[in-house]
Amino acid sequence: MIWNKEIECMRRADLEALQLERLKWMARFCYDRVPLYHKRMEEAGVTPDKIKTLSDIRHIPFTNKSDLRDTYPFGLFGAPLKDIVRIHASSGTTGKPTVVGYTKSDLDNWSEMMARIVYGVGANEDTIVQIAFGYGMFTGALGLHYGLEKVGAAVVPCSSGNSEKQLMFMRDFQTNCLVATPSYALYLSELAKESGYPMSDYHLRLGLLGSEGCTPEMRDQIERNWGMFVTDNYGLSETGGPGMSGECMERDGLHINEDFYLCEVIDPDTGEVLEPGSTGELVVTTLTKEGIPMLRYRTKDITRINYEPCKCGRTTARMDKIKGRSDDMLKIRGVNVFPSQVESVLVGMEELGPHYQLVVRREGYADTLEVKVELIDGGVLERYQELEALHRRIEDKLKSVLGIVAKVSLTQPKTLERFQGKAKRVLDLRGEGK
Ligand code: DLL
């Protein structure tokens, strides 16, 4: 199930030659068309003709989210508005959103990237797929939409929310594929179990989940609930949205569409480029994007890139599942904690439901972490000894994985918030005097 064998299984030397050719073009394009890039490159003493090898990319300065905000809305666009055919924006929680534009050729490339990812895990003309990402300024829904249409799937553009109706369509249309965030896929499965229809009325076989992290433990839970096979796909709006990388059937890393992206891994503190195989912050350069070309964009996402060929036959490099975002990483009493570490402990314990929240507080001079998690059986709260033993077991496990003590609060089933888009698991109350 390889959509574009010529590219996806290309010899690495040929792929790198293609990347270099495109990188040279991209550097020239940015230098000529985007004033901010021109200025930055001048200041760094690098001109496009200095790019002779792929590693010469290191001479080009990084681009950050703040650069998009500072040039809001269209300052980093590489094409005039008459050539822009689509505009999306990120769902930033503070300040102005970051706005991205696509030319016709960008949209074609986007569909191609998505087609590779979805076809590679079995989506084709026999697929009936419900897209439960929010349609709108978010890149997720339309990105998957066009890629799935390209491979011939019947696309049901449900959007997120309206969950009861979503389930009705699933039953009535015999939908066999779901596109959603892992947290929404999980929520829908719980709702389906409660909705009074037998699970045999649902026919989901494939979950194309992405846009937020999902530990293997959480993935197993979603797979069990729906009886479907789940794969992960990754991207970010600034570099074009979903389609940057996705798992194949091996699920041993997310294959990067390297003919469209050049990826590096850096030390997030020093900005130094790390050796292949090291874990650090992913930095992405777009190689064909005209609407909003990105040079060395700092994603803040923590991962590792594996350049070994995959068992599936593809030669494209694979990135590990995102470990977390460097800005989501919690520093608690000097120790780095990723919410995904907590998730890996909680999800999979049979007494616990898959819903949790991390609350960080400052008490006196010390930071504290409270982990709230739902019980499957609320009755445990009445059975003192059992409750104590469970508390202790979770706290011990958390301590051994995180290296710090966390307070565990067990709650009744269905008391923590559910999410239709990306889940918000962390409540950081430090700085609010709480
Ligand atoms: O979430 C694009 C996307 C849509 C990807 C649908 C996949 C599927 P943004 O809203 O700009 O774009 O958010 C990008 O989300 O920097 C990561 O921190 C996180 N993220 C995206 N995909 C994954 C994933 C879209 N598969 C930010 N695993 C990124 C973990 C992810 N985190």
Residues whose N, C-alpha, C, O or C-beta is under 5 A from the ligand:
A	BS01	DLL	S90 T139 G140 G210 S211 E212 G213 D232 N233 Y234 G235 L236 S237 E238 G241 P242 T299 D301 I322 R325
